[in-house]
Amino acid sequence: MQASLRWSIFPTAIAAVLAISGMAAGQMVSVSPNTQPIMLNGTSGGTKKDSSCAGFTSDQPNHTVQVTADSNLRFTLQGSGQPTLLITGAQGQAFCVQADRLSNGKVEIPGRWTRGTYSVFVGDRAQGQNPYTLSIAPQ
């Protein structure tokens, strides 16, 4: 009976560790020039104080975006609090925009995105943790 109990706990523990590690890495999505708009949800903020733009973020990205071909895309963040949107690329480039008092919590980063993997951090300047919606759409 004890051996049976140990063998049932072991797979459960492995599954829990894998689930937690997957959550820490953030949600991964793939986009291309013909992609339909993608809507992602999450919670902004974290405990890591980032550069002057991003405010407080998580240690891990909220989302990882794989751009499969050079594309004109628009990242649109809608959130409450004092949201910030930081996108970093594999070549070291970083794009960061904060919501201001006139934007009503909306942040946009449009542009030409080259093929590659991008880390998306949704922060908060006041270290708040608020729900948000992130849209990635061709423009």
Secondary structure, 3 states (H helix, E strand, C coil): CHHHHHHHHHHHHHHHHHHHHHHHHCEEEEECCCCCCEEEEEECCCCEECCCCCCEECCCCCEEEEECCCEEEEEEEEECCCEEEEEEECCCCEEEEECCCCCCCEEEEEEEECCEEEEEEEEECCCCCCEEEEEEEEC
